[in-house]
Amino acid sequence: MTPERIAELRKLCEEATKGPWFVESLSNNIIYCQKGNYIAQTWPRLKKDGSTDYLSVIYDTKFIAAARTALPELLDEVERLIAENKRLEEKRVALHKELVATLKEMSVREETI
């Protein structure tokens, strides 16, 4: 994930209504924010055979509500892993340089014997 994409997603999170968001328990298709304000409503989708998929309402609504808090958490984790990867790469490069230097030193010592 690029830094630009992370910034774009963070901006979306910052501009959206603050979380967490909740699913209204009676209908399972209305999303509210912490203060009880209405955020969104989902509708069932049609299956390929033309019938209505009522379970999609529950799944979609729960997904949208969970994504409000999950996305910032996931972005934090992505950034943490990027930083950790950078740190480990720097350590790998330093260890490689140290190994090369040690091997050269051993080669010089071997030649003098």
Secondary structure as UniProt FT lines:
FT   HELIX           3..15
FT   STRAND          21..23
FT   TURN            25..27
FT   STRAND          30..33
FT   TURN            34..35
FT   STRAND          38..41
FT   STRAND          45..46
FT   TURN            48..49
FT   STRAND          52..53
FT   HELIX           55..112
//
